[in-house]
Amino acid sequence: MSKEKLKLKHKLGSVFLGSGIICLAGVPALSFLDFPNKAATILVVLITGETLFLITITLSGKGYLEKIQQFIRWFFFFRKKKK
């Protein structure tokens, strides 16, 4: 794959990741605001954030997914015992 395509995938993945983080970080703030159809709006924002995150993983490839899995295992202390 050419370097230009890789740069485009990286930039697009970064944009999707940033948008997804903004969506997921905005959910707690939305719960304190008063507007109609709050539950539906929060649900749509959550689903959008998760979808953007999955698109980011798809664009970034297997290595990025493995880094995320390692971080989650470290964060929740789900380390496998060595034999």
Distance bins in CASP14 RR format, pairs under 12 A and 6 or more apart:
PFRMAT RR
TARGET T0000
AUTHOR 0000-0000-0000
RMODE 2
METHOD distances of the structure
MODEL  1
1 7 0 0 0 0 0 1 0 0 0 0 0
1 8 0 0 0 0 0 1 0 0 0 0 0
1 9 0 0 0 0 1 0 0 0 0 0 0
1 10 0 0 0 0 0 1 0 0 0 0 0
1 61 0 0 0 0 0 1 0 0 0 0 0
2 8 0 0 0 0 1 0 0 0 0 0 0
2 9 0 0 0 0 0 1 0 0 0 0 0
3 9 0 0 0 0 0 1 0 0 0 0 0
3 10 0 0 0 0 0 1 0 0 0 0 0
4 10 0 0 0 0 0 1 0 0 0 0 0
4 11 0 0 0 0 0 1 0 0 0 0 0
5 11 0 0 0 0 0 1 0 0 0 0 0
5 12 0 0 0 0 0 1 0 0 0 0 0
5 59 0 0 0 0 0 1 0 0 0 0 0
6 12 0 0 0 0 0 1 0 0 0 0 0
6 13 0 0 0 0 0 1 0 0 0 0 0
6 59 0 0 0 0 0 1 0 0 0 0 0
6 60 0 0 0 0 0 1 0 0 0 0 0
6 61 0 0 0 0 0 1 0 0 0 0 0
7 13 0 0 0 0 0 1 0 0 0 0 0
7 14 0 0 0 0 0 1 0 0 0 0 0
8 14 0 0 0 0 0 1 0 0 0 0 0
8 15 0 0 0 0 0 1 0 0 0 0 0
8 59 0 0 0 0 1 0 0 0 0 0 0
9 15 0 0 0 0 0 1 0 0 0 0 0
9 16 0 0 0 0 0 1 0 0 0 0 0
9 55 0 0 0 0 0 1 0 0 0 0 0
9 56 0 0 0 0 0 1 0 0 0 0 0
9 58 0 0 0 0 1 0 0 0 0 0 0
9 59 1 0 1 0 0 0 0 0 0 0 0
9 60 1 0 0 1 0 0 0 0 0 0 0
9 61 0 0 0 0 1 0 0 0 0 0 0
9 64 0 0 0 0 0 1 0 0 0 0 0
10 16 0 0 0 0 0 1 0 0 0 0 0
10 17 0 0 0 0 0 1 0 0 0 0 0
10 56 0 0 0 0 0 1 0 0 0 0 0
10 59 0 0 0 0 1 0 0 0 0 0 0
10 60 1 0 0 1 0 0 0 0 0 0 0
10 61 0 0 0 0 0 1 0 0 0 0 0
10 64 0 0 0 0 0 1 0 0 0 0 0
11 17 0 0 0 0 0 1 0 0 0 0 0
11 18 0 0 0 0 0 1 0 0 0 0 0
11 56 0 0 0 0 0 1 0 0 0 0 0
11 59 0 0 0 0 1 0 0 0 0 0 0
11 60 0 0 0 0 0 1 0 0 0 0 0
12 18 0 0 0 0 0 1 0 0 0 0 0
12 19 0 0 0 0 0 1 0 0 0 0 0
12 52 0 0 0 0 0 1 0 0 0 0 0
12 55 0 0 0 0 1 0 0 0 0 0 0
12 56 0 0 0 0 1 0 0 0 0 0 0
12 58 0 0 0 0 0 1 0 0 0 0 0
12 59 1 0 0 1 0 0 0 0 0 0 0
12 60 0 0 0 0 1 0 0 0 0 0 0
13 19 0 0 0 0 1 0 0 0 0 0 0
13 20 0 0 0 0 0 1 0 0 0 0 0
13 21 0 0 0 0 0 1 0 0 0 0 0
13 52 0 0 0 0 1 0 0 0 0 0 0
13 53 0 0 0 0 0 1 0 0 0 0 0
13 54 0 0 0 0 0 1 0 0 0 0 0
13 55 1 0 0 1 0 0 0 0 0 0 0
13 56 1 0 1 0 0 0 0 0 0 0 0
13 57 0 0 0 0 1 0 0 0 0 0 0
13 58 0 0 0 0 1 0 0 0 0 0 0
13 59 1 0 1 0 0 0 0 0 0 0 0
13 60 1 0 0 1 0 0 0 0 0 0 0
13 61 0 0 0 0 0 1 0 0 0 0 0
13 64 0 0 0 0 1 0 0 0 0 0 0
14 20 0 0 0 0 0 1 0 0 0 0 0
14 21 0 0 0 0 0 1 0 0 0 0 0
14 52 0 0 0 0 0 1 0 0 0 0 0
14 55 0 0 0 0 0 1 0 0 0 0 0
14 56 0 0 0 0 1 0 0 0 0 0 0
14 59 0 0 0 0 1 0 0 0 0 0 0
14 60 0 0 0 0 1 0 0 0 0 0 0
14 64 0 0 0 0 0 1 0 0 0 0 0
15 21 0 0 0 0 0 1 0 0 0 0 0
15 22 0 0 0 0 0 1 0 0 0 0 0
15 52 0 0 0 0 1 0 0 0 0 0 0
15 55 0 0 0 0 0 1 0 0 0 0 0
15 56 0 0 0 0 1 0 0 0 0 0 0
15 59 0 0 0 0 1 0 0 0 0 0 0
16 22 0 0 0 0 0 1 0 0 0 0 0
16 23 0 0 0 0 0 1 0 0 0 0 0
16 48 0 0 0 0 0 1 0 0 0 0 0
16 49 0 0 0 0 1 0 0 0 0 0 0
16 50 0 0 0 0 0 1 0 0 0 0 0
16 51 0 0 0 0 1 0 0 0 0 0 0
16 52 1 0 1 0 0 0 0 0 0 0 0
16 53 1 0 0 1 0 0 0 0 0 0 0
16 54 0 0 0 0 1 0 0 0 0 0 0
16 55 1 0 1 0 0 0 0 0 0 0 0
16 56 1 0 1 0 0 0 0 0 0 0 0
16 57 0 0 0 0 1 0 0 0 0 0 0
16 58 0 0 0 0 1 0 0 0 0 0 0
16 59 1 0 0 1 0 0 0 0 0 0 0
16 60 0 0 0 0 1 0 0 0 0 0 0
16 64 0 0 0 0 0 1 0 0 0 0 0
17 23 0 0 0 0 0 1 0 0 0 0 0
17 24 0 0 0 0 0 1 0 0 0 0 0
17 49 0 0 0 0 0 1 0 0 0 0 0
17 52 1 0 0 1 0 0 0 0 0 0 0
17 53 1 0 0 1 0 0 0 0 0 0 0
17 54 0 0 0 0 0 1 0 0 0 0 0
17 55 0 0 0 0 1 0 0 0 0 0 0
17 56 1 0 1 0 0 0 0 0 0 0 0
17 57 0 0 0 0 1 0 0 0 0 0 0
17 58 0 0 0 0 0 1 0 0 0 0 0
17 59 0 0 0 0 1 0 0 0 0 0 0
17 60 0 0 0 0 1 0 0 0 0 0 0
17 64 0 0 0 0 1 0 0 0 0 0 0
17 68 0 0 0 0 0 1 0 0 0 0 0
18 24 0 0 0 0 1 0 0 0 0 0 0
18 25 0 0 0 0 1 0 0 0 0 0 0
18 49 0 0 0 0 1 0 0 0 0 0 0
18 52 1 0 0 1 0 0 0 0 0 0 0
18 53 0 0 0 0 1 0 0 0 0 0 0
18 55 0 0 0 0 0 1 0 0 0 0 0
18 56 0 0 0 0 1 0 0 0 0 0 0
19 25 0 0 0 0 0 1 0 0 0 0 0
19 26 0 0 0 0 0 1 0 0 0 0 0
19 45 0 0 0 0 0 1 0 0 0 0 0
19 48 0 0 0 0 1 0 0 0 0 0 0
19 49 1 0 0 1 0 0 0 0 0 0 0
19 50 0 0 0 0 0 1 0 0 0 0 0
19 51 0 0 0 0 0 1 0 0 0 0 0
19 52 1 0 1 0 0 0 0 0 0 0 0
19 53 0 0 0 0 1 0 0 0 0 0 0
19 55 0 0 0 0 1 0 0 0 0 0 0
19 56 0 0 0 0 1 0 0 0 0 0 0
20 26 0 0 0 0 1 0 0 0 0 0 0
20 27 0 0 0 0 0 1 0 0 0 0 0
20 45 0 0 0 0 1 0 0 0 0 0 0
20 46 0 0 0 0 0 1 0 0 0 0 0
20 47 0 0 0 0 0 1 0 0 0 0 0
20 48 1 0 0 1 0 0 0 0 0 0 0
20 49 1 0 1 0 0 0 0 0 0 0 0
20 50 0 0 0 0 1 0 0 0 0 0 0
20 51 0 0 0 0 1 0 0 0 0 0 0
20 52 1 1 0 0 0 0 0 0 0 0 0
20 53 1 0 1 0 0 0 0 0 0 0 0
20 54 0 0 0 0 1 0 0 0 0 0 0
20 55 0 0 0 0 1 0 0 0 0 0 0
20 56 1 0 0 1 0 0 0 0 0 0 0
20 57 0 0 0 0 0 1 0 0 0 0 0
21 27 0 0 0 0 0 1 0 0 0 0 0
21 48 0 0 0 0 0 1 0 0 0 0 0
21 49 0 0 0 0 1 0 0 0 0 0 0
21 50 0 0 0 0 0 1 0 0 0 0 0
21 52 0 0 0 0 1 0 0 0 0 0 0
21 53 0 0 0 0 1 0 0 0 0 0 0
21 56 0 0 0 0 1 0 0 0 0 0 0
22 29 0 0 0 0 0 1 0 0 0 0 0
22 30 0 0 0 0 0 1 0 0 0 0 0
22 45 0 0 0 0 1 0 0 0 0 0 0
22 48 0 0 0 0 1 0 0 0 0 0 0
22 49 0 0 0 0 1 0 0 0 0 0 0
22 52 0 0 0 0 1 0 0 0 0 0 0
22 53 0 0 0 0 0 1 0 0 0 0 0
23 29 0 0 0 0 0 1 0 0 0 0 0
23 30 0 0 0 0 0 1 0 0 0 0 0
23 41 0 0 0 0 0 1 0 0 0 0 0
23 42 0 0 0 0 0 1 0 0 0 0 0
23 43 0 0 0 0 0 1 0 0 0 0 0
23 44 0 0 0 0 1 0 0 0 0 0 0
23 45 1 0 1 0 0 0 0 0 0 0 0
23 46 1 0 0 1 0 0 0 0 0 0 0
23 47 0 0 0 0 1 0 0 0 0 0 0
23 48 1 0 1 0 0 0 0 0 0 0 0
23 49 1 1 0 0 0 0 0 0 0 0 0
23 50 0 0 0 0 1 0 0 0 0 0 0
23 51 0 0 0 0 1 0 0 0 0 0 0
23 52 1 0 0 1 0 0 0 0 0 0 0
23 53 0 0 0 0 1 0 0 0 0 0 0
23 56 0 0 0 0 0 1 0 0 0 0 0
24 30 0 0 0 0 0 1 0 0 0 0 0
24 42 0 0 0 0 0 1 0 0 0 0 0
24 45 0 0 0 0 1 0 0 0 0 0 0
24 46 1 0 0 1 0 0 0 0 0 0 0
24 47 0 0 0 0 0 1 0 0 0 0 0
24 48 0 0 0 0 1 0 0 0 0 0 0
24 49 1 0 1 0 0 0 0 0 0 0 0
24 50 1 0 0 1 0 0 0 0 0 0 0
24 51 0 0 0 0 0 1 0 0 0 0 0
24 52 0 0 0 0 1 0 0 0 0 0 0
24 53 1 0 0 1 0 0 0 0 0 0 0
24 56 0 0 0 0 0 1 0 0 0 0 0
25 45 0 0 0 0 0 1 0 0 0 0 0
25 46 0 0 0 0 0 1 0 0 0 0 0
25 49 0 0 0 0 1 0 0 0 0 0 0
26 32 0 0 0 0 0 1 0 0 0 0 0
26 33 0 0 0 0 0 1 0 0 0 0 0
26 41 0 0 0 0 0 1 0 0 0 0 0
26 42 0 0 0 0 1 0 0 0 0 0 0
26 45 1 0 0 1 0 0 0 0 0 0 0
26 46 0 0 0 0 1 0 0 0 0 0 0
26 48 0 0 0 0 0 1 0 0 0 0 0
26 49 0 0 0 0 1 0 0 0 0 0 0
27 33 0 0 0 0 0 1 0 0 0 0 0
27 38 0 0 0 0 0 1 0 0 0 0 0
27 39 0 0 0 0 0 1 0 0 0 0 0
27 41 0 0 0 0 1 0 0 0 0 0 0
27 42 1 0 1 0 0 0 0 0 0 0 0
27 43 0 0 0 0 1 0 0 0 0 0 0
27 44 0 0 0 0 0 1 0 0 0 0 0
27 45 1 0 1 0 0 0 0 0 0 0 0
27 46 1 0 1 0 0 0 0 0 0 0 0
27 47 0 0 0 0 0 1 0 0 0 0 0
27 48 0 0 0 0 0 1 0 0 0 0 0
27 49 0 0 0 0 1 0 0 0 0 0 0
27 50 0 0 0 0 0 1 0 0 0 0 0
28 42 0 0 0 0 1 0 0 0 0 0 0
28 45 0 0 0 0 0 1 0 0 0 0 0
28 46 0 0 0 0 0 1 0 0 0 0 0
29 35 0 0 0 0 0 1 0 0 0 0 0
29 38 0 0 0 0 0 1 0 0 0 0 0
29 41 0 0 0 0 0 1 0 0 0 0 0
29 42 0 0 0 0 0 1 0 0 0 0 0
29 45 0 0 0 0 0 1 0 0 0 0 0
30 37 0 0 0 0 0 1 0 0 0 0 0
30 38 1 0 0 1 0 0 0 0 0 0 0
30 39 0 0 0 0 0 1 0 0 0 0 0
30 40 0 0 0 0 0 1 0 0 0 0 0
30 41 1 0 0 1 0 0 0 0 0 0 0
30 42 1 0 1 0 0 0 0 0 0 0 0
30 43 0 0 0 0 0 1 0 0 0 0 0
30 44 0 0 0 0 0 1 0 0 0 0 0
30 45 1 0 0 1 0 0 0 0 0 0 0
30 46 0 0 0 0 1 0 0 0 0 0 0
31 38 1 0 0 1 0 0 0 0 0 0 0
31 39 0 0 0 0 1 0 0 0 0 0 0
31 41 0 0 0 0 0 1 0 0 0 0 0
31 42 1 0 0 1 0 0 0 0 0 0 0
31 43 0 0 0 0 0 1 0 0 0 0 0
31 45 0 0 0 0 0 1 0 0 0 0 0
31 46 0 0 0 0 0 1 0 0 0 0 0
32 38 0 0 0 0 0 1 0 0 0 0 0
32 42 0 0 0 0 0 1 0 0 0 0 0
33 41 0 0 0 0 1 0 0 0 0 0 0
33 42 0 0 0 0 1 0 0 0 0 0 0
33 45 0 0 0 0 0 1 0 0 0 0 0
34 41 0 0 0 0 0 1 0 0 0 0 0
35 41 1 0 0 1 0 0 0 0 0 0 0
35 42 0 0 0 0 0 1 0 0 0 0 0
37 43 0 0 0 0 1 0 0 0 0 0 0
37 44 0 0 0 0 1 0 0 0 0 0 0
37 45 0 0 0 0 0 1 0 0 0 0 0
38 44 0 0 0 0 0 1 0 0 0 0 0
38 45 0 0 0 0 0 1 0 0 0 0 0
39 45 0 0 0 0 0 1 0 0 0 0 0
39 46 0 0 0 0 0 1 0 0 0 0 0
40 46 0 0 0 0 0 1 0 0 0 0 0
40 47 0 0 0 0 0 1 0 0 0 0 0
41 47 0 0 0 0 0 1 0 0 0 0 0
41 48 0 0 0 0 0 1 0 0 0 0 0
42 48 0 0 0 0 0 1 0 0 0 0 0
42 49 0 0 0 0 0 1 0 0 0 0 0
43 49 0 0 0 0 0 1 0 0 0 0 0
43 50 0 0 0 0 0 1 0 0 0 0 0
44 50 0 0 0 0 0 1 0 0 0 0 0
44 51 0 0 0 0 0 1 0 0 0 0 0
45 51 0 0 0 0 0 1 0 0 0 0 0
45 52 0 0 0 0 0 1 0 0 0 0 0
46 52 0 0 0 0 0 1 0 0 0 0 0
46 53 0 0 0 0 0 1 0 0 0 0 0
47 53 0 0 0 0 0 1 0 0 0 0 0
47 54 0 0 0 0 0 1 0 0 0 0 0
48 54 0 0 0 0 0 1 0 0 0 0 0
48 55 0 0 0 0 0 1 0 0 0 0 0
49 55 0 0 0 0 1 0 0 0 0 0 0
49 56 0 0 0 0 1 0 0 0 0 0 0
50 56 0 0 0 0 0 1 0 0 0 0 0
50 57 0 0 0 0 0 1 0 0 0 0 0
51 57 0 0 0 0 0 1 0 0 0 0 0
51 58 0 0 0 0 0 1 0 0 0 0 0
52 58 0 0 0 0 0 1 0 0 0 0 0
52 59 0 0 0 0 0 1 0 0 0 0 0
53 59 0 0 0 0 0 1 0 0 0 0 0
53 60 0 0 0 0 0 1 0 0 0 0 0
53 64 0 0 0 0 0 1 0 0 0 0 0
53 65 0 0 0 0 0 1 0 0 0 0 0
53 68 0 0 0 0 1 0 0 0 0 0 0
54 60 0 0 0 0 0 1 0 0 0 0 0
54 61 0 0 0 0 0 1 0 0 0 0 0
54 64 0 0 0 0 0 1 0 0 0 0 0
54 65 0 0 0 0 0 1 0 0 0 0 0
54 68 0 0 0 0 0 1 0 0 0 0 0
55 61 0 0 0 0 0 1 0 0 0 0 0
55 64 0 0 0 0 0 1 0 0 0 0 0
56 64 1 0 0 1 0 0 0 0 0 0 0
56 65 0 0 0 0 0 1 0 0 0 0 0
56 68 0 0 0 0 1 0 0 0 0 0 0
57 63 0 0 0 0 1 0 0 0 0 0 0
57 64 1 0 0 1 0 0 0 0 0 0 0
57 65 1 0 1 0 0 0 0 0 0 0 0
57 66 0 0 0 0 0 1 0 0 0 0 0
57 67 0 0 0 0 0 1 0 0 0 0 0
57 68 1 0 0 1 0 0 0 0 0 0 0
57 69 0 0 0 0 0 1 0 0 0 0 0
58 64 0 0 0 0 1 0 0 0 0 0 0
58 65 0 0 0 0 1 0 0 0 0 0 0
59 65 0 0 0 0 0 1 0 0 0 0 0
60 66 0 0 0 0 0 1 0 0 0 0 0
60 67 0 0 0 0 1 0 0 0 0 0 0
60 68 0 0 0 0 1 0 0 0 0 0 0
61 67 0 0 0 0 0 1 0 0 0 0 0
61 68 0 0 0 0 0 1 0 0 0 0 0
62 68 0 0 0 0 0 1 0 0 0 0 0
62 69 0 0 0 0 0 1 0 0 0 0 0
63 69 0 0 0 0 1 0 0 0 0 0 0
63 70 0 0 0 0 1 0 0 0 0 0 0
64 70 0 0 0 0 0 1 0 0 0 0 0
64 71 0 0 0 0 0 1 0 0 0 0 0
65 71 0 0 0 0 0 1 0 0 0 0 0
65 72 0 0 0 0 0 1 0 0 0 0 0
66 72 0 0 0 0 0 1 0 0 0 0 0
66 73 0 0 0 0 0 1 0 0 0 0 0
67 73 0 0 0 0 0 1 0 0 0 0 0
67 74 0 0 0 0 0 1 0 0 0 0 0
68 74 0 0 0 0 0 1 0 0 0 0 0
68 75 0 0 0 0 0 1 0 0 0 0 0
69 75 0 0 0 0 0 1 0 0 0 0 0
69 76 0 0 0 0 0 1 0 0 0 0 0
69 78 0 0 0 0 1 0 0 0 0 0 0
70 76 0 0 0 0 0 1 0 0 0 0 0
70 78 0 0 0 0 0 1 0 0 0 0 0
70 79 0 0 0 0 1 0 0 0 0 0 0
70 80 0 0 0 0 0 1 0 0 0 0 0
71 78 0 0 0 0 0 1 0 0 0 0 0
72 78 1 0 0 1 0 0 0 0 0 0 0
72 79 0 0 0 0 0 1 0 0 0 0 0
73 79 1 0 0 1 0 0 0 0 0 0 0
73 80 0 0 0 0 1 0 0 0 0 0 0
74 80 0 0 0 0 0 1 0 0 0 0 0
END
